[in-house]
Amino acid sequence: MTTTITPASLLWEEHLVGGTHWSGILRRGNSLRLADVQGGANVAALFYNADEKLERYNMADTLKAQHTAFLTTGVVCYSDMGRVLCSITRDTCGWHDTLGGVSNAALVERKYGVARYQEQRNDYYKNGYDSLLNELGKYGLGKRDVVSNINFFSKVTVDAAGKLIFHAAHSKAGAYVDLRFEMNTLVVLSACQHPLDPAPHYQPRPLQLTAWRSGTVAADDVCRNRCPENQRGFVNTERLYL
């Protein structure tokens, strides 16, 4: 499906520097475009019901309900209450990782060395886990609220021996993914490198964020009708807003 963002529908745009983190509320009926500016980006994402943050993205339910191991156009992101937090309405990248998790301080130091804030200021080496915690703390959330995340723009597959394989150079410059929010959702993002990225240097890539009014889901929507489970998920979600 095509997406047209008009000046009248545009809400805001923001450039996210590689390695930094961001959070905000996306309301029901609004969409967010994540765009890979240079190619090779990774953005770890967590989603929470903005009105009741105990309800959050559930990786296991998202994958098993839709019989998939990765995310792309037509797939939705389920909460642990069987409701749809957001839907992927357009994706020019083709595969977004659900298995790889996020980096932590020890991993970043082991792979890239030490670059502290005291010496490097804003160029210090950041990691995904602490970045997510920094944003979650703004909403009264913490370590116990970090769940399995999505890694947009990264591709990870599993070989015959069960080893996770990271596909370098998967996302190209200008690739984007559109998320339509079906609930009022707290979105938490970290633009740190994927933990399985084999690059020998610390080089997280930037992103462009664009939010706009897109409206709520139609009866013939591709995400809604992907499978019977999604139809039920949308009904559960819509009942929340009756």
Summary of the structure (lengths in Angstrom):
residues: 242
radius of gyration: 17.3
end to end distance: 27.8
largest distance: 55.5
contacts: 791
relative contact order: 0.31
helix: 21%
strand: 30%
